[in-house]
């Protein structure tokens, strides 16, 4: 799909449907009822909705959107495709208000609903992928970050301590597989006691673990047979292939999304899993 926002895929319903069918069915229509490939007839008629097919094998009707997050929606497909493109192409995220302005809807609630539905669809991309990160010949970088405003900007009753080095902030511990998956956890404190069970549960023992000089991360990382660390305090960042730049970049994009787009993230939404 082109990145040109004036492309007909994003402005014309017929073009959007044709593009979506081409993307979902490169070898011809696939019946979601019986799985038969390219054995369907497109139905036409004054009372027939556009894009409706009938399987010749099982005689059941279906459309390209059946089984997708666009199914049973009264929102035009070209609006859905534009919203999906904007959300996936916006590296630092896009707010529902921005979607509302760009999609031209009369209701903010519609854009809000679309944003949540698209995120849910992306969250379920890899539901079965619970295997350990890393493995033989692979590297996982581990690091933590703290999320929250400056202490001086907070009401005194809101101030608290959450983890070593993160006064008044929420701690997030991330496991970043180079050129692979990311799993993050909102933790009550950054200590070997809280981080060790996470590392042991999610990372293969044969993995090459990379850490910085931080006490807790370095301590649990050194328990792996293969471990490398960098000392940022003395200006050491990339000695050979040992670094945590992937983790630093991941956190950087995340923080820019908060500062420039979302402004605030509640505790229950600090689980930041995905892929890099």
C-alpha positions in Angstrom: 0.0 0.0 0.0 1.3 3.4 -1.0 2.3 6.0 1.7 0.5 8.7 -0.3 -2.4 9.8 1.9 -4.2 11.1 -1.3 -4.2 7.6 -2.8 -7.6 6.3 -3.7 -7.2 3.5 -1.2 -7.7 6.1 1.5 -10.3 8.2 -0.2 -12.5 5.9 -2.4 -14.5 2.9 -1.0 -14.3 0.8 -4.2 -10.5 1.2 -4.5 -10.1 0.5 -0.8 -12.1 -2.7 -1.0 -10.1 -3.9 -4.1 -6.8 -3.1 -2.4 -7.9 -4.9 0.8 -9.1 -8.0 -1.1 -5.8 -8.1 -3.0 -3.8 -7.9 0.2 -5.8 -10.5 2.0 -6.5 -12.8 -0.9 -3.4 -12.8 -3.2 -4.4 -16.2 -4.6 -8.1 -15.5 -4.9 -11.0 -15.3 -2.4 -10.7 -17.7 0.5 -14.0 -18.9 2.1 -13.8 -18.3 5.9 -16.5 -21.0 6.4 -14.9 -24.0 4.6 -11.4 -22.7 3.6 -11.9 -23.3 -0.1 -9.6 -21.0 -2.2 -10.6 -19.2 -5.4 -14.0 -21.0 -5.7 -16.3 -18.1 -5.0 -18.6 -15.9 -7.1 -19.0 -12.2 -6.4 -22.6 -11.3 -6.1 -24.2 -8.3 -7.8 -27.6 -6.8 -7.5 -29.4 -3.7 -6.3 -30.0 -5.1 -2.8 -26.6 -6.8 -2.6 -23.9 -5.0 -0.7 -20.6 -4.4 -2.5 -17.8 -7.0 -2.0 -20.2 -9.9 -1.1 -19.0 -13.3 -2.3 -20.7 -16.7 -2.3 -18.7 -19.9 -2.0 -19.5 -22.5 -4.6 -18.3 -25.3 -2.3 -20.4 -24.6 0.8 -22.9 -22.0 -0.6 -22.3 -19.6 2.2 -21.8 -15.8 1.7 -18.7 -13.9 2.9 -16.7 -10.7 2.5 -13.0 -9.9 2.8 -13.6 -8.1 6.1 -15.1 -11.2 7.7 -12.9 -12.4 10.6 -11.0 -9.1 10.7 -11.3 -6.0 13.0 -13.2 -4.3 10.2 -16.0 -6.8 10.2 -19.6 -5.6 11.0 -18.6 -2.0 11.0 -20.7 0.8 9.5 -17.5 2.9 9.2 -16.3 3.0 5.5 -13.5 0.7 4.8 -11.3 3.4 3.3 -11.5 5.3 6.6 -10.5 2.1 8.4 -7.5 1.6 6.1 -6.4 5.2 6.5 -6.7 5.0 10.3 -4.7 1.8 10.4 -2.0 3.3 8.1 -1.7 6.4 10.3 -1.4 4.4 13.5 1.2 1.9 12.2 3.2 4.6 10.3 3.3 7.0 13.3 6.5 6.0 15.1 5.7 7.9 18.2 2.0 7.1 18.2 -1.1 9.1 17.2 -3.8 10.3 19.5 -7.5 9.7 18.9 -8.0 13.5 18.7 -5.5 13.6 15.8 -7.2 10.7 14.1 -10.5 12.5 14.5 -9.1 15.6 12.8 -7.5 13.7 9.9 -10.4 11.3 9.3 -12.9 14.1 9.2 -15.5 12.4 11.5 -18.2 14.4 13.2 -17.7 12.4 16.4 -14.5 12.1 18.4 -15.9 8.9 20.0 -15.8 7.2 16.6 -12.1 7.9 16.2 -11.5 6.8 19.8 -13.3 3.5 19.2 -11.3 2.9 16.0 -8.0 3.6 17.7 -8.7 1.1 20.5 -10.0 -1.6 18.0 -6.9 -1.3 15.9 -4.6 -1.5 18.9 -6.5 -4.6 20.0 -6.0 -6.1 16.6 -2.3 -5.5 16.7 -2.0 -6.8 20.3 -3.3 -10.2 19.2 -0.9 -10.6 16.3 1.3 -13.0 18.2 -1.0 -14.5 21.0 0.7 -17.9 20.8 4.3 -16.5 21.0 5.1 -17.3 24.6 8.4 -19.0 23.9 11.5 -17.7 25.8 13.3 -14.7 24.2 16.8 -15.3 22.8 18.5 -18.6 22.7 21.8 -20.0 21.2 23.5 -17.3 19.2 21.0 -14.6 20.1 21.3 -11.4 22.2 18.8 -9.9 24.7 19.4 -6.4 26.2 17.8 -5.7 29.6 17.3 -2.3 31.0 14.9 -0.3 33.1 13.3 3.1 32.7 11.2 5.4 34.9 7.9 7.0 33.8 6.4 10.1 35.4 6.7 13.8 35.7 9.3 15.8 37.5 9.0 15.8 41.2 8.9 19.6 41.4 5.8 19.7 39.2 3.8 17.3 41.3 1.4 18.0 44.2 3.1 17.0 47.4 0.5 14.4 48.2 1.3 12.6 44.8 5.0 12.3 45.6 6.2 8.8 46.4 9.2 6.6 45.7 8.9 3.8 43.1 12.2 1.9 42.6 15.8 2.8 43.0 16.7 6.0 41.2 13.1 6.8 40.3 11.7 9.0 43.0 8.0 9.7 42.2 8.1 7.6 39.0 6.8 4.2 37.9 9.5 1.6 37.0 9.4 -0.4 33.7 11.8 -3.3 33.2 12.2 -4.4 29.5 13.8 -7.4 27.8 14.7 -6.5 24.2 15.7 -9.2 21.8 17.9 -7.8 19.0 15.9 -7.8 15.8 13.1 -9.6 17.6 10.6 -9.3 20.4 10.2 -7.0 23.3 8.6 -7.9 26.7 8.2 -5.2 29.3 6.9 -5.3 32.9 5.7 -2.6 35.3 7.6 -3.4 38.5 7.2 -2.0 42.0 10.9 -1.6 42.4 14.2 -2.1 40.5 15.9 -4.8 42.5 17.4 -8.3 41.9 14.5 -9.7 43.9 11.8 -8.3 41.5 13.8 -8.6 38.2 15.3 -12.1 38.5 12.0 -14.0 38.3 11.1 -12.0 35.1 14.4 -12.7 33.5 14.4 -16.4 34.3 10.8 -16.8 33.1 11.2 -15.1 29.8 14.8 -15.5 28.6 16.5 -18.7 27.3 19.5 -19.7 29.5 21.8 -19.9 26.4 21.2 -16.2 25.5 23.9 -13.5 25.5 22.7 -11.0 28.0 23.6 -7.3 27.7 23.3 -4.8 30.5 24.6 -1.4 31.6 26.5 -0.8 34.9 23.2 -0.6 36.8 23.4 -2.7 40.0 20.3 -4.9 39.8 20.3 -5.5 36.0 24.0 -6.2 36.0 23.7 -8.5 39.0 21.0 -10.7 37.5 22.6 -10.6 34.0 25.9 -11.8 35.3 24.1 -15.0 36.5 23.8 -16.0 32.8 26.8 -17.9 31.4 27.1 -15.3 28.6 27.0 -11.7 29.8 28.4 -8.4 28.7 28.0 -4.9 30.2 28.9 -1.3 29.4 29.7 1.4 31.8 28.1 4.6 30.7 29.5 6.4 33.8 33.0 6.3 32.3 31.8 7.1 28.7 31.8 3.5 27.5 28.9 2.8 25.1 29.9 0.3 22.4 32.9 -1.8 23.1 32.7 -4.2 20.2 29.3 -5.7 20.0 28.5 -5.1 23.6 25.9 -2.4 24.0 22.3 -1.7 25.1 21.6 0.8 22.3 18.6 -1.1 21.1 17.0 -0.8 24.6 18.0 2.9 24.8 16.4 3.5 21.4 13.2 1.6 22.3 12.8 3.7 25.5 13.6 6.9 23.6 10.7 6.4 21.1 8.4 5.4 24.0 9.2 8.5 25.9 8.8 10.8 22.9 5.3 9.2 22.4 4.4 10.2 26.0 5.8 13.7 25.8 4.5 14.6 22.4 1.4 12.6 21.9 -0.2 10.9 24.9 1.3 13.2 27.7 0.3 10.6 30.4 0.3 6.8 30.8 -1.5 5.2 33.7 0.0 2.3 35.6 -2.2 -0.4 34.0 -1.0 0.6 30.5 2.8 0.3 31.2 3.1 -3.2 29.8 4.9 -2.4 26.6 5.4 -5.6 24.6 6.0 -5.8 20.9 8.7 -6.2 18.3 11.8 -4.1 17.3 
